[in-house]
Amino acid sequence: MPPAVTGVEDPDADLLARFAAGEPKAARDLIDSLGPRSFAVAFRMLGERSEAEDVAQEAMMRLWRIAPDWRTGEAKVSTWLYRVTMNLCIDRQRRRRGSMTALDEVAEPPDPGRSVAETMQERQRNDALQAALQQLPDRQRQAVVLRHLEELSNPEIAGIMEISTEAVESLIARGKRALAAALAGRREDLGYDHG
């Protein structure tokens, strides 16, 4: 079990308690709150939309199953869900080692507010970032995704990954350096040649 979280508000814990008590709206609110975050982490870790959807769905199902036994104050619900999501991703990565999905098979939804050129540029940047993320060792990728894409604090990441805050900082620093090195030669073709 993760370290106790004291003095931290956790609105998701209240929703989980209401769900456990049989309130259907609480389930919808939890899905709206946590589902997209679980999916985003899974997608960044796995690079495949359908697998990320499966992982997010499985993580939410596990949350429903533990709802009656949830002990408020031991961990934030979101922290628990991130850890489960990461573990499910690790399990999938272990099973599929050696057969990576091509990034061009991962469709990005179009943004109607952008021009075609801007959309293509953004897709190219996302693809380049995803490809670079996939080259990182698993633990570095986890730390970078949680910190810079999910915007969690280092102590939250430490709780999720069950390591010290210093270890998180080290993983993030090494991951950022590796990403910068991997993307350095692509500045111009990714549209970053202006300053």
C-alpha positions in Angstrom: 0.0 0.0 0.0 1.3 3.5 -0.8 2.5 5.9 1.9 -0.3 7.7 3.8 -1.5 10.9 2.3 -2.3 13.3 5.1 -3.9 16.7 4.8 -4.5 16.3 1.1 -8.0 16.8 -0.3 -9.1 14.0 -2.4 -12.5 14.6 -4.1 -12.2 11.3 -5.9 -12.2 9.5 -2.5 -15.7 11.0 -1.8 -16.9 9.9 -5.2 -15.5 6.4 -4.7 -17.3 6.2 -1.4 -20.5 7.3 -3.0 -20.0 4.8 -5.8 -19.5 2.0 -3.2 -22.7 3.1 -1.5 -24.6 2.5 -4.8 -24.8 6.0 -6.3 -24.7 5.6 -10.2 -23.8 9.3 -10.8 -20.7 8.9 -8.7 -19.5 6.2 -11.1 -20.0 8.5 -14.1 -18.2 11.4 -12.3 -15.3 9.1 -11.5 -15.0 8.0 -15.1 -15.2 11.6 -16.3 -12.5 12.6 -13.7 -10.1 9.7 -13.9 -10.7 7.8 -17.1 -9.1 10.4 -19.4 -6.0 10.6 -17.2 -5.6 6.8 -17.1 -6.0 6.6 -20.8 -3.5 9.4 -21.5 -0.8 7.7 -19.4 -1.5 4.4 -21.0 -1.4 5.9 -24.5 2.0 7.6 -23.8 3.4 4.4 -22.3 2.1 2.0 -25.0 1.8 4.2 -28.1 -1.3 2.4 -29.2 -4.8 3.8 -28.8 -6.7 0.4 -28.6 -4.3 -1.0 -26.0 -4.5 2.2 -24.0 -8.3 2.0 -24.0 -8.1 -1.6 -22.8 -5.7 -0.6 -20.0 -7.7 2.4 -18.9 -10.9 0.2 -18.8 -9.2 -2.5 -16.8 -7.8 0.1 -14.4 -11.2 1.5 -13.8 -12.7 -2.0 -13.4 -10.1 -2.7 -10.7 -11.1 0.6 -9.0 -14.7 -0.4 -9.0 -13.8 -3.8 -7.4 -11.8 -2.2 -4.5 -14.3 0.6 -3.9 -16.0 -1.1 -0.9 -12.7 -1.7 0.8 -11.1 1.8 0.0 -9.5 3.3 3.1 -9.5 7.1 2.7 -6.2 8.7 3.7 -3.9 5.9 2.8 -3.5 7.2 -0.8 -5.2 9.4 -3.2 -7.5 7.6 -5.6 -5.8 9.1 -8.6 -2.4 8.0 -7.3 -3.7 4.4 -6.9 -5.2 4.5 -10.4 -1.9 5.8 -11.9 0.0 3.0 -10.3 -2.5 0.4 -11.5 -2.4 1.9 -15.0 1.4 1.8 -15.0 1.5 -1.8 -13.8 -0.9 -2.8 -16.5 1.2 -1.1 -19.1 4.3 -2.8 -17.8 2.6 -6.1 -18.0 1.5 -5.5 -21.7 5.0 -4.3 -22.6 6.5 -7.5 -21.2 4.1 -9.6 -23.2 4.8 -7.8 -26.5 8.5 -7.3 -26.2 10.0 -7.3 -29.7 6.9 -6.4 -31.6 6.3 -2.6 -31.4 3.4 -0.9 -33.2 4.4 1.5 -35.9 3.7 5.0 -34.9 2.0 5.8 -38.2 -0.7 3.3 -37.2 -1.7 5.4 -34.2 -4.2 8.0 -35.4 -4.5 11.4 -33.8 -7.9 13.0 -33.8 -8.1 16.1 -36.1 -8.5 19.5 -34.5 -11.0 21.5 -36.5 -9.5 24.8 -35.2 -6.2 24.3 -36.9 -5.1 24.6 -40.5 -4.1 21.4 -42.3 -0.4 22.5 -42.1 -0.6 23.2 -38.4 -2.4 19.9 -37.8 0.3 18.0 -39.8 3.1 19.9 -37.9 1.5 19.0 -34.6 1.0 15.4 -35.6 4.7 15.2 -36.7 5.8 16.6 -33.3 3.6 14.2 -31.4 4.8 11.3 -33.5 8.4 12.4 -32.9 7.9 12.7 -29.2 6.1 9.3 -29.0 8.9 7.7 -30.9 11.5 9.3 -28.6 9.5 8.3 -25.5 9.4 4.7 -26.7 13.3 4.7 -26.9 13.6 5.5 -23.2 14.0 2.8 -20.6 10.6 2.0 -19.0 11.3 3.7 -15.7 12.5 6.9 -17.3 9.5 6.9 -19.6 7.1 6.4 -16.7 8.7 9.3 -14.7 8.8 11.7 -17.7 5.2 10.9 -18.7 3.8 11.4 -15.2 5.8 14.6 -14.6 5.7 16.4 -17.9 2.6 15.1 -19.7 0.4 14.4 -16.7 1.9 17.2 -14.6 2.1 15.3 -11.4 4.5 16.4 -8.6 7.7 14.5 -7.9 6.3 13.2 -4.5 3.2 12.0 -6.2 5.3 10.2 -8.8 7.5 8.7 -6.1 4.3 7.3 -4.5 3.1 5.8 -7.8 6.4 4.3 -8.7 7.3 3.3 -5.2 10.7 5.0 -5.2 12.2 8.0 -3.5 11.7 11.6 -4.7 15.4 11.8 -5.5 15.2 8.7 -7.7 12.2 10.3 -9.5 14.3 13.5 -10.1 17.2 11.4 -11.4 14.9 9.4 -13.8 13.3 12.6 -15.1 16.6 14.4 -15.6 18.1 11.4 -17.5 14.9 11.0 -19.5 14.8 14.6 -20.5 18.4 14.5 -21.6 17.8 11.4 -23.7 14.7 13.0 -25.2 16.6 16.2 -26.0 19.4 14.2 -27.7 16.9 12.1 -29.6 15.0 15.1 -30.9 18.0 17.5 -31.3 18.6 16.7 -35.0 15.0 17.2 -35.8 14.5 20.8 -34.7 14.1 22.2 -38.2 11.8 19.5 -39.7 9.6 19.7 -36.6 9.3 23.5 -37.0 11.5 24.6 -34.2 14.0 26.4 -36.3 12.8 29.9 -35.2 14.7 30.6 -32.0 
